[in-house]
């Protein structure tokens, strides 16, 4: 609270005071009061006015400076009422009470919105589990009667399965920690399961799936890691080049601090102008606009899940040559000692 702004706000008080002093002087002169006494009376009134302004300024300054400082330094400024004391001047009490009522109303409204959002998420999750039943039945029918269905039908059904799974993981991503089971898992086994799950797509697109020996155990959740790897491999298939030696190559290395899994493909690559935005929500980029079926959500979900799992995901690419995705699993020495 700055003094010059406070004084500027009191302009009307100054004007009224000056008019009052002039009227007092005129009245005293009319009663033939001596000039010395008039000067003394006016001086006393001015001193009292200045003291009144000073006391009022410093009372308010302490409260407003404390309020502004806490608002500026708090990450969640709406919690400021928990950090300040109720002022002892009338305007401050009005402000404090109004802020309290506003804050209370906001919290109640947020609670209602959160409950509605949670209900919606639970409904979507339930619906996804229900729709998986007819999908599984369709897949079984297709596998048992392959001659009745062409490859286009199979691809569309696989795409539908992938989209439903992506919605499920997106809905559950915010509360994914409730479904985590962190333990030592065999990285090679997870890669193998993901490869088998996507085998038909790899064969249909004539993409060689090369996996080097991956003799590493990492701390993660196998189910969520399978989803992350599945999204990455689906992207590699989706953005392949029309060449004879198309491949997806997976290997890993250990640099003492972490185990890093590398997923490389020789697809169309990512333009340098897009590489920094590939994890942004709904970002499809140049390739996504050309391909036409990209949602821009797959890598966003992967990034969020990796963050919650304590992993790191990075991408490097050269357009027209390759794309490499790095999944880093940091080692937890504390866990190793306890187990």
Secondary structure, 3 states (H helix, E strand, C coil): CCHHHHHHHCHHHHHHHHHHHHHHHHHHHHCCCCHHHHHHHHHHHHHHHHHHHHHHHHHHHHHHHHHHHHHHHCCCHHHHHHCCCCCCCHHHHHHHHHHHHHHHHHHHHHHHHHHHHHHHHHHHHHHHHHHHHHHHHHHHHHHHCHHHCCHHHHHHHHHHHHHHHHHHHHHHHCCHHHHCCCEEEEHHHHHHHHHHHCHHHHHHCCCEEEECCCCCEEEECHHHHHHHHHHHHHHHHHCCCCCCCCEEEEEEEECCCEEEEEEEECCCCCCCCCHHHCCCCCCCHHHHHHHCCCCCCHHHHHHHHHHHHCEEEEEEEECCCEEEEEEEEECCHHHHHHC
